[in-house]
Each structure stands twice: as C-alpha cells, then as structure tokens.
Amino acid sequence: MLDKAFTTIDIKRNNCFSLVATEAAYNNGEEWLEELLQYLEGNVDFSIDYVKTNIPQINVVKPEGTYLVK
C-alpha cells in the first residue's frame, strides 16, 4: 500500500540535482553540519533556560535525539 502511494507521488525517483546535492553533502558538508549542531544546541539551551526562568510551572525535558524540546 505504501509502495503504491510513494510511486504515485513519485517519491522514489531522484533527479539530477538531488544526486549532486547528496554527493556534495557527504563530501563537503562536515563543517556545515558541525556549525548546525552547535546552533541547534544553543537554541535548545535558550529554550530550556527561558521556560525555567519565565514559566517555572512547566517541566522541560532536554531532547536526546532531536532538536525538539518537549
């Protein structure tokens, strides 16, 4: 059922841009990824500090495998 749905919306087929972009990301994306992870960590820390300071009634759980705070 899912296979048919994916085929219908053409999710399996790559295009020439996606192949080049994937190769570039794997070969040249490490610096960008490291900067992104630091940026996301800063956002998570800011969010947790903000909630603890301004809305102490809410218990914030620091995410372990995502950047979404719950």
PDB file with one MODEL, atoms N, CA, C and O in Angstrom:
MODEL        1
ATOM      1  N   MET A   1       0.825  -1.192   0.000  1.00  0.00           N
ATOM      2  CA  MET A   1       0.000   0.000   0.000  1.00  0.00           C
ATOM      3  C   MET A   1       0.875   1.266   0.000  1.00  0.00           C
ATOM      4  O   MET A   1       0.656   2.176  -0.799  1.00  0.00           O
ATOM      5  N   LEU A   2       1.870   1.315   0.904  1.00  0.00           N
ATOM      6  CA  LEU A   2       2.764   2.471   0.939  1.00  0.00           C
ATOM      7  C   LEU A   2       3.584   2.576  -0.332  1.00  0.00           C
ATOM      8  O   LEU A   2       3.809   3.669  -0.852  1.00  0.00           O
ATOM      9  N   ASP A   3       4.026   1.435  -0.826  1.00  0.00           N
ATOM     10  CA  ASP A   3       4.814   1.446  -2.051  1.00  0.00           C
ATOM     11  C   ASP A   3       4.032   2.075  -3.198  1.00  0.00           C
ATOM     12  O   ASP A   3       4.582   2.854  -3.977  1.00  0.00           O
ATOM     13  N   LYS A   4       2.753   1.739  -3.300  1.00  0.00           N
ATOM     14  CA  LYS A   4       1.919   2.319  -4.350  1.00  0.00           C
ATOM     15  C   LYS A   4       1.755   3.827  -4.147  1.00  0.00           C
ATOM     16  O   LYS A   4       1.800   4.594  -5.109  1.00  0.00           O
ATOM     17  N   ALA A   5       1.563   4.252  -2.884  1.00  0.00           N
ATOM     18  CA  ALA A   5       1.404   5.685  -2.594  1.00  0.00           C
ATOM     19  C   ALA A   5       2.679   6.448  -2.946  1.00  0.00           C
ATOM     20  O   ALA A   5       2.616   7.519  -3.550  1.00  0.00           O
ATOM     21  N   PHE A   6       3.835   5.899  -2.569  1.00  0.00           N
ATOM     22  CA  PHE A   6       5.098   6.556  -2.887  1.00  0.00           C
ATOM     23  C   PHE A   6       5.317   6.638  -4.390  1.00  0.00           C
ATOM     24  O   PHE A   6       5.797   7.646  -4.909  1.00  0.00           O
ATOM     25  N   THR A   7       4.956   5.564  -5.077  1.00  0.00           N
ATOM     26  CA  THR A   7       5.089   5.562  -6.538  1.00  0.00           C
ATOM     27  C   THR A   7       4.170   6.613  -7.148  1.00  0.00           C
ATOM     28  O   THR A   7       4.551   7.299  -8.097  1.00  0.00           O
ATOM     29  N   THR A   8       2.973   6.739  -6.613  1.00  0.00           N
ATOM     30  CA  THR A   8       2.010   7.705  -7.131  1.00  0.00           C
ATOM     31  C   THR A   8       2.523   9.135  -7.011  1.00  0.00           C
ATOM     32  O   THR A   8       2.335   9.943  -7.921  1.00  0.00           O
ATOM     33  N   ILE A   9       3.169   9.448  -5.896  1.00  0.00           N
ATOM     34  CA  ILE A   9       3.675  10.814  -5.715  1.00  0.00           C
ATOM     35  C   ILE A   9       5.130  10.952  -6.161  1.00  0.00           C
ATOM     36  O   ILE A   9       5.766  11.981  -5.933  1.00  0.00           O
ATOM     37  N   ASP A  10       5.646   9.899  -6.799  1.00  0.00           N
ATOM     38  CA  ASP A  10       6.966   9.915  -7.415  1.00  0.00           C
ATOM     39  C   ASP A  10       8.077  10.189  -6.403  1.00  0.00           C
ATOM     40  O   ASP A  10       8.998  10.958  -6.679  1.00  0.00           O
ATOM     41  N   ILE A  11       7.990   9.564  -5.245  1.00  0.00           N
ATOM     42  CA  ILE A  11       8.963   9.813  -4.185  1.00  0.00           C
ATOM     43  C   ILE A  11      10.237   8.984  -4.351  1.00  0.00           C
ATOM     44  O   ILE A  11      11.247   9.290  -3.716  1.00  0.00           O
ATOM     45  N   LYS A  12      10.218   7.965  -5.169  1.00  0.00           N
ATOM     46  CA  LYS A  12      11.383   7.096  -5.335  1.00  0.00           C
ATOM     47  C   LYS A  12      12.395   7.641  -6.334  1.00  0.00           C
ATOM     48  O   LYS A  12      13.581   7.319  -6.259  1.00  0.00           O
ATOM     49  N   ARG A  13      11.946   8.442  -7.243  1.00  0.00           N
ATOM     50  CA  ARG A  13      12.828   8.869  -8.330  1.00  0.00           C
ATOM     51  C   ARG A  13      13.683  10.064  -7.916  1.00  0.00           C
ATOM     52  O   ARG A  13      13.169  11.067  -7.420  1.00  0.00           O
ATOM     53  N   ASN A  14      14.976   9.945  -8.121  1.00  0.00           N
ATOM     54  CA  ASN A  14      15.883  11.067  -7.895  1.00  0.00           C
ATOM     55  C   ASN A  14      15.937  11.920  -9.151  1.00  0.00           C
ATOM     56  O   ASN A  14      15.600  11.467 -10.245  1.00  0.00           O
ATOM     57  N   ASN A  15      16.361  13.147  -8.977  1.00  0.00           N
ATOM     58  CA  ASN A  15      16.608  13.979 -10.147  1.00  0.00           C
ATOM     59  C   ASN A  15      18.094  14.333 -10.169  1.00  0.00           C
ATOM     60  O   ASN A  15      18.818  14.019  -9.225  1.00  0.00           O
ATOM     61  N   CYS A  16      18.543  14.970 -11.214  1.00  0.00           N
ATOM     62  CA  CYS A  16      19.972  15.251 -11.351  1.00  0.00           C
ATOM     63  C   CYS A  16      20.481  16.161 -10.232  1.00  0.00           C
ATOM     64  O   CYS A  16      21.643  16.055  -9.840  1.00  0.00           O
ATOM     65  N   PHE A  17      19.643  17.044  -9.717  1.00  0.00           N
ATOM     66  CA  PHE A  17      20.077  17.948  -8.653  1.00  0.00           C
ATOM     67  C   PHE A  17      20.215  17.216  -7.322  1.00  0.00           C
ATOM     68  O   PHE A  17      21.143  17.488  -6.561  1.00  0.00           O
ATOM     69  N   SER A  18      19.305  16.295  -7.036  1.00  0.00           N
ATOM     70  CA  SER A  18      19.372  15.595  -5.752  1.00  0.00           C
ATOM     71  C   SER A  18      20.612  14.710  -5.673  1.00  0.00           C
ATOM     72  O   SER A  18      21.211  14.584  -4.605  1.00  0.00           O
ATOM     73  N   LEU A  19      20.994  14.113  -6.756  1.00  0.00           N
ATOM     74  CA  LEU A  19      22.186  13.267  -6.745  1.00  0.00           C
ATOM     75  C   LEU A  19      23.442  14.093  -6.489  1.00  0.00           C
ATOM     76  O   LEU A  19      24.296  13.695  -5.698  1.00  0.00           O
ATOM     77  N   VAL A  20      23.557  15.232  -7.149  1.00  0.00           N
ATOM     78  CA  VAL A  20      24.714  16.106  -6.959  1.00  0.00           C
ATOM     79  C   VAL A  20      24.717  16.688  -5.548  1.00  0.00           C
ATOM     80  O   VAL A  20      25.766  16.769  -4.909  1.00  0.00           O
ATOM     81  N   ALA A  21      23.552  17.089  -5.066  1.00  0.00           N
ATOM     82  CA  ALA A  21      23.455  17.664  -3.722  1.00  0.00           C
ATOM     83  C   ALA A  21      23.820  16.639  -2.656  1.00  0.00           C
ATOM     84  O   ALA A  21      24.495  16.972  -1.682  1.00  0.00           O
ATOM     85  N   THR A  22      23.386  15.413  -2.828  1.00  0.00           N
ATOM     86  CA  THR A  22      23.717  14.359  -1.864  1.00  0.00           C
ATOM     87  C   THR A  22      25.221  14.103  -1.852  1.00  0.00           C
ATOM     88  O   THR A  22      25.820  13.983  -0.783  1.00  0.00           O
ATOM     89  N   GLU A  23      25.819  14.021  -2.999  1.00  0.00           N
ATOM     90  CA  GLU A  23      27.266  13.807  -3.079  1.00  0.00           C
ATOM     91  C   GLU A  23      28.025  14.968  -2.436  1.00  0.00           C
ATOM     92  O   GLU A  23      28.985  14.745  -1.699  1.00  0.00           O
ATOM     93  N   ALA A  24      27.607  16.192  -2.706  1.00  0.00           N
ATOM     94  CA  ALA A  24      28.269  17.366  -2.122  1.00  0.00           C
ATOM     95  C   ALA A  24      28.127  17.373  -0.604  1.00  0.00           C
ATOM     96  O   ALA A  24      29.074  17.702   0.111  1.00  0.00           O
ATOM     97  N   ALA A  25      26.947  17.012  -0.115  1.00  0.00           N
ATOM     98  CA  ALA A  25      26.729  16.994   1.337  1.00  0.00           C
ATOM     99  C   ALA A  25      27.632  15.975   2.017  1.00  0.00           C
ATOM    100  O   ALA A  25      28.227  16.263   3.056  1.00  0.00           O
ATOM    101  N   TYR A  26      27.733  14.795   1.439  1.00  0.00           N
ATOM    102  CA  TYR A  26      28.584  13.769   2.034  1.00  0.00           C
ATOM    103  C   TYR A  26      30.070  14.117   1.941  1.00  0.00           C
ATOM    104  O   TYR A  26      30.832  13.823   2.862  1.00  0.00           O
ATOM    105  N   ASN A  27      30.477  14.727   0.862  1.00  0.00           N
ATOM    106  CA  ASN A  27      31.900  15.010   0.668  1.00  0.00           C
ATOM    107  C   ASN A  27      32.361  16.325   1.282  1.00  0.00           C
ATOM    108  O   ASN A  27      33.529  16.452   1.650  1.00  0.00           O
ATOM    109  N   ASN A  28      31.462  17.314   1.403  1.00  0.00           N
ATOM    110  CA  ASN A  28      31.887  18.657   1.822  1.00  0.00           C
ATOM    111  C   ASN A  28      31.034  19.257   2.928  1.00  0.00           C
ATOM    112  O   ASN A  28      31.161  20.448   3.215  1.00  0.00           O
ATOM    113  N   GLY A  29      30.179  18.478   3.550  1.00  0.00           N
ATOM    114  CA  GLY A  29      29.221  19.060   4.479  1.00  0.00           C
ATOM    115  C   GLY A  29      29.569  18.979   5.949  1.00  0.00           C
ATOM    116  O   GLY A  29      28.767  19.393   6.785  1.00  0.00           O
ATOM    117  N   GLU A  30      30.735  18.461   6.295  1.00  0.00           N
ATOM    118  CA  GLU A  30      31.050  18.257   7.708  1.00  0.00           C
ATOM    119  C   GLU A  30      31.119  19.565   8.496  1.00  0.00           C
ATOM    120  O   GLU A  30      30.582  19.648   9.601  1.00  0.00           O
ATOM    121  N   GLU A  31      31.768  20.575   7.946  1.00  0.00           N
ATOM    122  CA  GLU A  31      31.875  21.862   8.650  1.00  0.00           C
ATOM    123  C   GLU A  31      30.492  22.467   8.869  1.00  0.00           C
ATOM    124  O   GLU A  31      30.187  22.958   9.956  1.00  0.00           O
ATOM    125  N   TRP A  32      29.656  22.429   7.830  1.00  0.00           N
ATOM    126  CA  TRP A  32      28.291  22.952   7.945  1.00  0.00           C
ATOM    127  C   TRP A  32      27.511  22.191   9.006  1.00  0.00           C
ATOM    128  O   TRP A  32      26.799  22.797   9.807  1.00  0.00           O
ATOM    129  N   LEU A  33      27.639  20.862   9.017  1.00  0.00           N
ATOM    130  CA  LEU A  33      26.913  20.044   9.987  1.00  0.00           C
ATOM    131  C   LEU A  33      27.347  20.377  11.409  1.00  0.00           C
ATOM    132  O   LEU A  33      26.503  20.504  12.296  1.00  0.00           O
ATOM    133  N   GLU A  34      28.627  20.518  11.635  1.00  0.00           N
ATOM    134  CA  GLU A  34      29.116  20.857  12.976  1.00  0.00           C
ATOM    135  C   GLU A  34      28.574  22.209  13.436  1.00  0.00           C
ATOM    136  O   GLU A  34      28.178  22.361  14.592  1.00  0.00           O
ATOM    137  N   GLU A  35      28.556  23.187  12.536  1.00  0.00           N
ATOM    138  CA  GLU A  35      28.009  24.502  12.881  1.00  0.00           C
ATOM    139  C   GLU A  35      26.510  24.416  13.155  1.00  0.00           C
ATOM    140  O   GLU A  35      26.008  25.065  14.073  1.00  0.00           O
ATOM    141  N   LEU A  36      25.802  23.625  12.369  1.00  0.00           N
ATOM    142  CA  LEU A  36      24.366  23.448  12.580  1.00  0.00           C
ATOM    143  C   LEU A  36      24.088  22.828  13.937  1.00  0.00           C
ATOM    144  O   LEU A  36      23.188  23.272  14.650  1.00  0.00           O
ATOM    145  N   LEU A  37      24.849  21.806  14.301  1.00  0.00           N
ATOM    146  CA  LEU A  37      24.638  21.146  15.594  1.00  0.00           C
ATOM    147  C   LEU A  37      24.879  22.106  16.756  1.00  0.00           C
ATOM    148  O   LEU A  37      24.140  22.081  17.740  1.00  0.00           O
ATOM    149  N   GLN A  38      25.897  22.945  16.652  1.00  0.00           N
ATOM    150  CA  GLN A  38      26.154  23.942  17.699  1.00  0.00           C
ATOM    151  C   GLN A  38      25.012  24.951  17.770  1.00  0.00           C
ATOM    152  O   GLN A  38      24.584  25.333  18.859  1.00  0.00           O
ATOM    153  N   TYR A  39      24.524  25.377  16.627  1.00  0.00           N
ATOM    154  CA  TYR A  39      23.426  26.335  16.558  1.00  0.00           C
ATOM    155  C   TYR A  39      22.166  25.751  17.198  1.00  0.00           C
ATOM    156  O   TYR A  39      21.500  26.416  17.992  1.00  0.00           O
ATOM    157  N   LEU A  40      21.847  24.512  16.850  1.00  0.00           N
ATOM    158  CA  LEU A  40      20.658  23.869  17.408  1.00  0.00           C
ATOM    159  C   LEU A  40      20.797  23.663  18.909  1.00  0.00           C
ATOM    160  O   LEU A  40      19.833  23.846  19.652  1.00  0.00           O
ATOM    161  N   GLU A  41      21.979  23.287  19.358  1.00  0.00           N
ATOM    162  CA  GLU A  41      22.223  23.118  20.791  1.00  0.00           C
ATOM    163  C   GLU A  41      22.014  24.436  21.532  1.00  0.00           C
ATOM    164  O   GLU A  41      21.444  24.456  22.623  1.00  0.00           O
ATOM    165  N   GLY A  42      22.473  25.529  20.944  1.00  0.00           N
ATOM    166  CA  GLY A  42      22.249  26.842  21.542  1.00  0.00           C
ATOM    167  C   GLY A  42      20.771  27.185  21.627  1.00  0.00           C
ATOM    168  O   GLY A  42      20.324  27.748  22.626  1.00  0.00           O
ATOM    169  N   ASN A  43      20.006  26.854  20.592  1.00  0.00           N
ATOM    170  CA  ASN A  43      18.563  27.104  20.616  1.00  0.00           C
ATOM    171  C   ASN A  43      17.867  26.275  21.688  1.00  0.00           C
ATOM    172  O   ASN A  43      16.980  26.770  22.384  1.00  0.00           O
ATOM    173  N   VAL A  44      18.266  25.022  21.820  1.00  0.00           N
ATOM    174  CA  VAL A  44      17.679  24.152  22.844  1.00  0.00           C
ATOM    175  C   VAL A  44      17.992  24.704  24.231  1.00  0.00           C
ATOM    176  O   VAL A  44      17.102  24.809  25.075  1.00  0.00           O
ATOM    177  N   ASP A  45      19.247  25.055  24.465  1.00  0.00           N
ATOM    178  CA  ASP A  45      19.630  25.601  25.773  1.00  0.00           C
ATOM    179  C   ASP A  45      18.881  26.894  26.073  1.00  0.00           C
ATOM    180  O   ASP A  45      18.428  27.095  27.200  1.00  0.00           O
ATOM    181  N   PHE A  46      18.744  27.769  25.087  1.00  0.00           N
ATOM    182  CA  PHE A  46      17.998  29.013  25.268  1.00  0.00           C
ATOM    183  C   PHE A  46      16.546  28.721  25.630  1.00  0.00           C
ATOM    184  O   PHE A  46      15.997  29.329  26.549  1.00  0.00           O
ATOM    185  N   SER A  47      15.930  27.797  24.913  1.00  0.00           N
ATOM    186  CA  SER A  47      14.523  27.461  25.160  1.00  0.00           C
ATOM    187  C   SER A  47      14.321  26.917  26.566  1.00  0.00           C
ATOM    188  O   SER A  47      13.379  27.303  27.259  1.00  0.00           O
ATOM    189  N   ILE A  48      15.196  26.030  26.979  1.00  0.00           N
ATOM    190  CA  ILE A  48      15.083  25.445  28.318  1.00  0.00           C
ATOM    191  C   ILE A  48      15.268  26.509  29.384  1.00  0.00           C
ATOM    192  O   ILE A  48      14.492  26.569  30.337  1.00  0.00           O
ATOM    193  N   ASP A  49      16.282  27.350  29.239  1.00  0.00           N
ATOM    194  CA  ASP A  49      16.518  28.425  30.204  1.00  0.00           C
ATOM    195  C   ASP A  49      15.339  29.394  30.254  1.00  0.00           C
ATOM    196  O   ASP A  49      14.935  29.833  31.332  1.00  0.00           O
ATOM    197  N   TYR A  50      14.792  29.724  29.092  1.00  0.00           N
ATOM    198  CA  TYR A  50      13.664  30.658  29.033  1.00  0.00           C
ATOM    199  C   TYR A  50      12.459  30.097  29.779  1.00  0.00           C
ATOM    200  O   TYR A  50      11.834  30.794  30.578  1.00  0.00           O
ATOM    201  N   VAL A  51      12.145  28.851  29.517  1.00  0.00           N
ATOM    202  CA  VAL A  51      10.976  28.251  30.172  1.00  0.00           C
ATOM    203  C   VAL A  51      11.211  28.151  31.672  1.00  0.00           C
ATOM    204  O   VAL A  51      10.315  28.467  32.455  1.00  0.00           O
ATOM    205  N   LYS A  52      12.380  27.722  32.083  1.00  0.00           N
ATOM    206  CA  LYS A  52      12.668  27.597  33.521  1.00  0.00           C
ATOM    207  C   LYS A  52      12.584  28.950  34.222  1.00  0.00           C
ATOM    208  O   LYS A  52      12.137  29.031  35.366  1.00  0.00           O
ATOM    209  N   THR A  53      13.009  30.003  33.546  1.00  0.00           N
ATOM    210  CA  THR A  53      13.008  31.337  34.140  1.00  0.00           C
ATOM    211  C   THR A  53      11.631  31.978  34.123  1.00  0.00           C
ATOM    212  O   THR A  53      11.219  32.586  35.111  1.00  0.00           O
ATOM    213  N   ASN A  54      10.913  31.852  33.013  1.00  0.00           N
ATOM    214  CA  ASN A  54       9.671  32.592  32.819  1.00  0.00           C
ATOM    215  C   ASN A  54       8.402  31.780  33.034  1.00  0.00           C
ATOM    216  O   ASN A  54       7.342  32.352  33.288  1.00  0.00           O
ATOM    217  N   ILE A  55       8.489  30.473  32.937  1.00  0.00           N
ATOM    218  CA  ILE A  55       7.312  29.625  33.122  1.00  0.00           C
ATOM    219  C   ILE A  55       7.726  28.416  33.972  1.00  0.00           C
ATOM    220  O   ILE A  55       7.744  27.291  33.473  1.00  0.00           O
ATOM    221  N   PRO A  56       8.052  28.633  35.221  1.00  0.00           N
ATOM    222  CA  PRO A  56       8.583  27.542  36.046  1.00  0.00           C
ATOM    223  C   PRO A  56       7.578  26.408  36.299  1.00  0.00           C
ATOM    224  O   PRO A  56       7.963  25.338  36.771  1.00  0.00           O
ATOM    225  N   GLN A  57       6.297  26.635  35.990  1.00  0.00           N
ATOM    226  CA  GLN A  57       5.298  25.589  36.185  1.00  0.00           C
ATOM    227  C   GLN A  57       5.450  24.456  35.159  1.00  0.00           C
ATOM    228  O   GLN A  57       4.919  23.363  35.354  1.00  0.00           O
ATOM    229  N   ILE A  58       6.165  24.721  34.086  1.00  0.00           N
ATOM    230  CA  ILE A  58       6.345  23.729  33.037  1.00  0.00           C
ATOM    231  C   ILE A  58       7.670  23.003  33.250  1.00  0.00           C
ATOM    232  O   ILE A  58       8.712  23.626  33.455  1.00  0.00           O
ATOM    233  N   ASN A  59       7.609  21.686  33.198  1.00  0.00           N
ATOM    234  CA  ASN A  59       8.815  20.878  33.316  1.00  0.00           C
ATOM    235  C   ASN A  59       9.349  20.601  31.916  1.00  0.00           C
ATOM    236  O   ASN A  59       8.658  19.990  31.101  1.00  0.00           O
ATOM    237  N   VAL A  60      10.557  21.039  31.632  1.00  0.00           N
ATOM    238  CA  VAL A  60      11.152  20.878  30.309  1.00  0.00           C
ATOM    239  C   VAL A  60      12.106  19.696  30.325  1.00  0.00           C
ATOM    240  O   VAL A  60      12.905  19.538  31.248  1.00  0.00           O
ATOM    241  N   VAL A  61      12.013  18.871  29.293  1.00  0.00           N
ATOM    242  CA  VAL A  61      12.909  17.730  29.148  1.00  0.00           C
ATOM    243  C   VAL A  61      13.840  18.019  27.976  1.00  0.00           C
ATOM    244  O   VAL A  61      13.391  18.260  26.855  1.00  0.00           O
ATOM    245  N   LYS A  62      15.148  17.993  28.251  1.00  0.00           N
ATOM    246  CA  LYS A  62      16.124  18.236  27.182  1.00  0.00           C
ATOM    247  C   LYS A  62      16.123  17.043  26.232  1.00  0.00           C
ATOM    248  O   LYS A  62      16.232  15.896  26.666  1.00  0.00           O
ATOM    249  N   PRO A  63      16.001  17.315  24.950  1.00  0.00           N
ATOM    250  CA  PRO A  63      15.952  16.220  23.989  1.00  0.00           C
ATOM    251  C   PRO A  63      17.290  15.489  23.877  1.00  0.00           C
ATOM    252  O   PRO A  63      18.354  16.089  24.025  1.00  0.00           O
ATOM    253  N   GLU A  64      17.215  14.185  23.612  1.00  0.00           N
ATOM    254  CA  GLU A  64      18.433  13.389  23.459  1.00  0.00           C
ATOM    255  C   GLU A  64      18.715  13.039  22.006  1.00  0.00           C
ATOM    256  O   GLU A  64      19.872  12.847  21.633  1.00  0.00           O
ATOM    257  N   GLY A  65      17.676  12.953  21.181  1.00  0.00           N
ATOM    258  CA  GLY A  65      17.898  12.505  19.831  1.00  0.00           C
ATOM    259  C   GLY A  65      17.263  13.407  18.786  1.00  0.00           C
ATOM    260  O   GLY A  65      17.124  13.011  17.629  1.00  0.00           O
ATOM    261  N   THR A  66      16.880  14.603  19.175  1.00  0.00           N
ATOM    262  CA  THR A  66      16.245  15.522  18.253  1.00  0.00           C
ATOM    263  C   THR A  66      16.477  16.938  18.764  1.00  0.00           C
ATOM    264  O   THR A  66      17.047  17.115  19.841  1.00  0.00           O
ATOM    265  N   TYR A  67      16.058  17.924  18.033  1.00  0.00           N
ATOM    266  CA  TYR A  67      16.197  19.298  18.487  1.00  0.00           C
ATOM    267  C   TYR A  67      14.867  19.857  18.983  1.00  0.00           C
ATOM    268  O   TYR A  67      14.767  21.048  19.275  1.00  0.00           O
ATOM    269  N   LEU A  68      13.845  19.007  19.080  1.00  0.00           N
ATOM    270  CA  LEU A  68      12.537  19.447  19.537  1.00  0.00           C
ATOM    271  C   LEU A  68      12.428  19.290  21.042  1.00  0.00           C
ATOM    272  O   LEU A  68      12.598  18.193  21.574  1.00  0.00           O
ATOM    273  N   VAL A  69      12.144  20.389  21.726  1.00  0.00           N
ATOM    274  CA  VAL A  69      12.011  20.373  23.186  1.00  0.00           C
ATOM    275  C   VAL A  69      10.595  19.981  23.528  1.00  0.00           C
ATOM    276  O   VAL A  69       9.646  20.442  22.893  1.00  0.00           O
ATOM    277  N   LYS A  70      10.445  19.130  24.532  1.00  0.00           N
ATOM    278  CA  LYS A  70       9.087  18.748  24.946  1.00  0.00           C
ATOM    279  C   LYS A  70       8.882  19.030  26.413  1.00  0.00           C
ATOM    280  O   LYS A  70       7.802  18.775  26.945  1.00  0.00           O
TER     281      LYS A  70
ENDMDL
END
